[in-house]
Amino acid sequence: RAAEWQLDQPAWSGRLRITAKGSTAFIKLEDKTSGELFAQAPVEQFPGVAVEGVTDSSRYFVIRIEDGNGRRAFIGVGFVDRGDAFDFNVALQDHFKWVRQQNELARQAQDLEQGPKLDLGFKEGQTIKLNIANMKKKEGGTGSTRARPAGPGGLSLLPPPPGGKSGSGERPAPLPGTPITDTLLAWPQPAAAPAADVWGDFAKASG
């Protein structure tokens, strides 16, 4: 019970910090000015014997301090503000919640490594069948149209210009001495329409 302590005359006052190294949390009591360590309590589990709350207050705790040489002592600590005592509890709870999550992840990873391996390869002579819908269209259906034959590159072929073929359906051979380009480009052109007088009768208008 904290009421049995000499709360009006504490043996020491300073600041309290919680640090962690691996899975162990450390409650450190330090000088509030210089930061010199007064005592520390390693906490390997919470709740546990290293940190216990008193029965008559939420602001006071009993912690087990150690000096690193095997010597231990139980001392009572308290907070002036109730919010600081709440933060003290939450900090310890969060740390050991993280420790439990890490242990669970490590256990799951070990189970996966030790478990049977899945063989997803094909056995000899094993086949699979893929059913892909709408890959083939029905031919000859009502309203279906036949596509035009496509030329090289997937382009539809257009009929040749009028007069561009001889009676046998072939281009005339180029004449000797005539550049091939002139012959190939000598497609019959339609007769040009006579140029019309763009001014019309306006040039004869009086005034």
Disulfide bonds with the S-S distance in Angstrom:
none
